[in-house]
């Protein structure tokens, strides 16, 4: 919920009410009061899309990322841990390891060679690109955080975006101050290898050692003590991402329960496994259908349907139209 809280604060500065944004996105505003509960990624992305539309800011992501970094530096546990790592490289590793404390809609990855260190992000829905504004927010946030913990000694070697270049990139140049590449395979930030080993002079090993157990505990609570519907959602995402067919027996076993016990817990939350699976399949299908490179047959298989006709039937039940018609209409909108 940290990221939603930061988005709320950011929108307040623009005199935009987050409760109205939630309602317009089809998410109950009561979610704002559940500070210790993890929000499903698709819910946050719906809120984000609505906030972006209402803000009317062509560089919404860049500005939010910069604001996010500034606020995180005022006491967030993840950034405090990064600031108290021995080196910039260790700080990046901690960022990737505990990224779930910030959000789970996207997943950071890192690779190191002799010349550079590359950090990139993947969307929670495989083969679907991260939307432009969301990508720019995480890239600008990490850039500003690395500058802060290194006392402005680290600047990106280059920044890559998977989306096309906007007409005006002055704001991008002002924030990143480096080479910018668009239409790239990944959204990524690259730093020089020498900066990876750069020491963080104000780091306190004692403070880091005190903070990490708290981060581990919070991560454990998020994974194991959130709502059962959120736990089931995460397990279904993992299964879909690995090409497996989600079923209640597999999910309940991974959560350490019998399928009967899981059904009872979901009933207490006024939902069912079938409903959660259907909603996730629907959200994922709508995202896949925006990609002209993925066929409807492939989408059916990716979502665990045995054949395309079964997917067609389910999609029409969800939306009132066929996937083929939806895909064709989306191309022309």
C-alpha positions in Angstrom: 0.0 0.0 0.0 3.1 2.3 0.2 3.0 3.2 -3.5 -0.8 3.9 -3.4 -0.2 6.2 -0.3 2.6 8.1 -2.2 0.3 8.4 -5.3 -2.4 9.8 -3.0 0.0 12.5 -1.6 1.2 13.3 -5.1 -2.3 13.8 -6.4 -3.2 16.0 -3.4 -0.5 18.5 -4.6 -2.4 18.6 -7.8 -5.7 19.1 -5.9 -7.0 15.7 -7.2 -9.0 13.6 -4.8 -7.8 10.0 -4.6 -11.2 8.7 -3.4 -12.8 9.9 -6.7 -10.0 8.3 -8.6 -10.6 5.0 -6.9 -14.3 5.1 -7.6 -13.8 5.9 -11.2 -11.3 3.0 -11.5 -13.9 0.6 -10.0 -11.9 0.2 -6.7 -13.6 0.7 -3.4 -12.1 3.8 -1.6 -12.0 1.8 1.6 -8.8 0.3 0.2 -7.1 3.5 1.2 -7.5 2.7 4.9 -6.0 -0.8 4.7 -2.4 0.2 5.3 -1.2 -3.3 6.2 -2.9 -5.1 3.3 -1.3 -5.7 -0.1 -3.3 -4.4 -3.0 -3.7 -6.6 -6.1 -1.5 -5.3 -8.9 -4.3 -5.0 -11.4 -6.2 -2.8 -8.9 -3.3 -0.4 -8.5 -2.8 -0.2 -12.3 -6.5 0.7 -12.8 -6.1 3.5 -10.2 -2.9 4.6 -11.9 -4.5 4.8 -15.4 -7.4 6.9 -14.0 -5.0 9.2 -12.1 -2.9 9.7 -15.2 -6.0 10.6 -17.3 -7.3 13.1 -14.7 -4.0 14.8 -14.1 -3.6 15.6 -17.8 0.2 15.7 -17.4 2.2 14.5 -20.4 5.1 13.6 -18.1 3.0 12.3 -15.2 5.4 9.3 -14.6 8.6 11.4 -14.6 7.1 13.8 -12.1 5.7 11.1 -9.9 9.0 9.2 -9.9 10.9 12.3 -8.8 8.4 13.1 -6.1 8.4 9.4 -5.0 12.1 9.4 -4.5 12.1 12.7 -2.6 9.5 11.3 -0.2 11.0 7.9 0.2 14.3 9.5 1.3 12.4 11.0 4.3 12.2 7.7 6.1 11.2 4.7 4.0 12.7 1.4 5.2 13.8 0.2 1.8 15.6 3.5 0.9 17.2 3.7 4.4 18.6 0.3 3.9 20.0 1.3 0.5 21.5 4.4 2.0 23.3 2.3 4.6 24.8 -0.3 2.3 28.5 -0.4 2.0 28.5 0.2 -1.8 26.2 1.4 -4.5 26.2 -2.1 -5.9 24.9 -3.5 -2.6 22.2 -0.8 -2.6 21.0 -1.9 -6.0 20.9 -5.5 -4.9 18.8 -4.6 -1.8 16.5 -2.6 -4.1 15.9 -5.7 -6.2 15.6 -8.0 -3.3 13.1 -6.0 -1.3 11.3 -4.3 -4.2 8.1 -6.0 -3.1 8.0 -3.6 -0.2 7.3 -0.9 -2.8 5.1 -2.7 -5.3 4.5 -6.0 -7.1 3.1 -4.8 -10.4 6.6 -4.9 -11.9 9.7 -6.9 -11.1 13.3 -5.6 -11.2 16.2 -7.6 -12.6 19.9 -7.0 -12.7 22.9 -8.2 -14.7 26.6 -7.2 -14.3 29.4 -7.4 -16.8 33.0 -5.9 -16.9 31.8 -2.5 -18.2 28.3 -1.8 -16.9 25.5 -2.8 -14.6 22.0 -3.1 -16.1 18.8 -2.9 -14.1 15.6 -3.5 -16.0 12.0 -4.2 -15.1 9.4 -6.8 -16.3 5.6 -6.5 -16.0 3.7 -9.0 -13.8 1.8 -10.0 -17.0 4.4 -11.8 -19.1 5.0 -10.5 -22.7 3.1 -7.3 -22.0 5.0 -4.0 -22.0 5.0 -1.8 -19.0 2.9 1.3 -19.9 5.0 4.4 -20.7 4.1 6.6 -17.6 4.6 3.7 -15.2 8.0 2.9 -16.8 9.2 6.5 -16.6 8.1 6.8 -13.0 10.3 3.8 -11.8 13.3 4.9 -14.0 13.2 8.5 -12.7 12.7 7.3 -9.1 15.7 4.9 -9.1 17.8 7.5 -10.8 17.1 10.1 -8.1 17.5 7.5 -5.3 20.9 6.4 -6.6 22.0 10.1 -6.8 20.9 10.7 -3.2 22.5 7.7 -1.6 25.8 8.4 -3.5 25.8 12.1 -2.8 25.4 12.9 -6.5 28.4 10.8 -7.5 26.3 8.3 -9.6 24.6 9.2 -12.8 23.2 6.7 -15.3 25.4 5.7 -18.2 22.2 5.5 -20.3 18.5 5.0 -19.9 16.4 2.9 -22.2 12.6 3.0 -22.8 10.5 0.3 -24.5 8.0 3.0 -25.7 8.6 5.5 -28.6 10.0 8.9 -28.0 7.5 11.6 -27.0 7.5 14.7 -29.2 9.2 16.7 -26.4 11.9 15.1 -24.2 13.2 18.2 -22.4 11.8 16.9 -19.1 13.5 13.5 -19.7 16.8 15.2 -20.4 16.5 17.4 -17.3 15.9 14.5 -15.0 18.2 11.8 -16.4 21.1 14.0 -17.7 22.4 11.2 -19.9 21.9 9.3 -23.2 18.3 8.4 -23.8 17.2 5.5 -26.1 13.6 4.8 -27.1 11.9 1.8 -28.8 14.3 -0.5 -26.9 13.5 -4.1 -25.9 13.4 -3.3 -22.2 12.9 -0.4 -19.8 16.3 -0.2 -18.2 18.9 1.9 -16.4 22.6 1.3 -16.9 25.4 2.6 -14.7 29.1 2.3 -15.1 30.8 -0.7 -13.5 33.1 1.5 -11.5 30.0 3.1 -9.9 28.7 -0.3 -8.8 31.7 -0.6 -6.5 31.6 3.0 -5.3 31.4 3.2 -1.5 28.6 4.9 0.3 30.6 7.1 2.7 27.7 7.9 5.2 26.6 4.3 5.4 26.1 2.7 8.9 26.5 -1.1 9.1 24.8 -1.0 12.5 21.8 0.7 11.1 21.6 -1.6 8.1 21.8 -4.6 10.4 19.0 -3.2 12.5 16.8 -2.4 9.5 17.1 -5.6 7.5 15.3 -7.9 10.0 12.4 -5.4 10.0 12.3 -5.5 6.2 12.4 -9.3 6.2 9.5 -9.4 8.7 7.4 -7.0 6.7 8.1 -9.0 3.5 7.1 -12.2 5.3 3.9 -10.5 6.6 3.0 -9.2 3.1 3.4 -12.6 1.6 1.9 -14.8 4.4 -0.5 -12.6 6.3 -2.4 -10.6 3.7 -5.9 -11.4 2.6 -6.4 -14.9 1.2 -7.8 -13.5 -2.0 -4.5 -11.5 -2.5 -2.5 -14.6 -1.8 -4.5 -16.7 -4.3 -4.1 -13.9 -6.9 -0.3 -13.9 -6.5 -0.2 -17.7 -6.8 -2.3 -17.6 -9.9 -0.1 -15.0 -11.5 3.0 -17.2 -10.8 1.3 -20.2 -12.5 0.2 -18.2 -15.5 3.6 -16.7 -15.9 5.2 -20.1 -15.9 2.7 -21.4 -18.5 0.9 -23.7 -16.0 -2.9 -24.1 -15.7 -4.1 -22.6 -12.3 -6.3 -24.9 -10.3 -7.4 -24.8 -6.7 -5.6 -28.0 -5.8 -2.2 -26.6 -6.9 -2.8 -23.1 -5.4 -4.0 -24.5 -2.0 -1.0 -26.9 -1.8 1.4 -24.0 -2.4 -0.3 -22.1 0.4 -0.1 -25.0 2.7 -3.8 -25.7 2.9 -6.3 -28.2 1.7 -8.6 -27.0 -1.1 -11.6 -27.3 1.2 -9.9 -25.0 3.8 -9.0 -22.5 1.1 -12.5 -22.4 -0.2 -13.8 -21.7 3.3 -11.3 -18.8 3.8 -12.3 -17.3 0.5 -16.0 -17.6 1.3 -15.3 -15.5 4.5 -13.9 -12.8 2.2 -17.0 -13.1 0.0 -15.3 -14.5 -3.0 -14.3 -17.8 -4.6 -11.3 -19.3 -6.4 -13.3 -19.4 -9.6 -14.2 -15.7 -9.4 -10.6 -14.6 -8.7 -9.2 -16.8 -11.5 -11.9 -15.4 -13.9 -11.0 -11.8 -13.0 -7.3 -12.3 -13.4 -7.8 -14.1 -16.7 -10.0 -11.2 -17.9 -7.6 -8.5 -16.9 -4.7 -10.4 -18.5 -6.6 -11.1 -21.6 -7.5 -7.4 -22.1 -3.8 -6.5 -21.7 -2.7 -9.2 -24.2 -5.3 -8.2 -26.8 -3.7 -4.7 -27.0 -0.5 -6.4 -28.4 -0.8 -7.0 -32.2 2.1 -9.5 -32.0 0.1 -12.0 -29.8 -2.5 -14.1 -31.5 -5.8 -15.0 -29.9 -4.9 -18.6 -30.0 -1.6 -17.8 -28.1 -3.6 -15.8 -25.6 -5.9 -18.7 -24.9 -2.9 -21.0 -24.2 -1.1 -18.4 -22.1 -4.3 -18.1 -19.9 -4.5 -21.9 -19.4 -7.5 -22.6 -21.7 -7.3 -26.0 -23.4 -8.5 -24.6 -26.8 -9.4 -21.2 -28.3 -13.2 -21.9 -28.4 -13.2 -22.2 -24.6 -11.4 -18.8 -24.3 -13.8 -17.2 -26.8 -16.8 -18.4 -24.8 -15.3 -17.1 -21.5 -14.3 -13.7 -23.0 -17.8 -13.2 -24.4 -19.2 -13.9 -20.9 -16.8 -11.4 -19.4 -17.2 -8.5 -21.9 -20.3 -9.2 -24.0 -18.1 -9.4 -27.2 -15.7 -11.8 -28.9 -11.9 -11.4 -28.4 -11.5 -11.0 -32.2 -14.0 -8.1 -32.3 -12.5 -6.5 -29.2 -9.0 -6.7 -30.7 -10.1 -5.2 -34.0 -12.0 -2.4 -32.2 -9.0 -1.6 -30.0 -6.8 -1.2 -33.0 -9.0 1.6 -34.3 -9.5 3.4 -31.0 
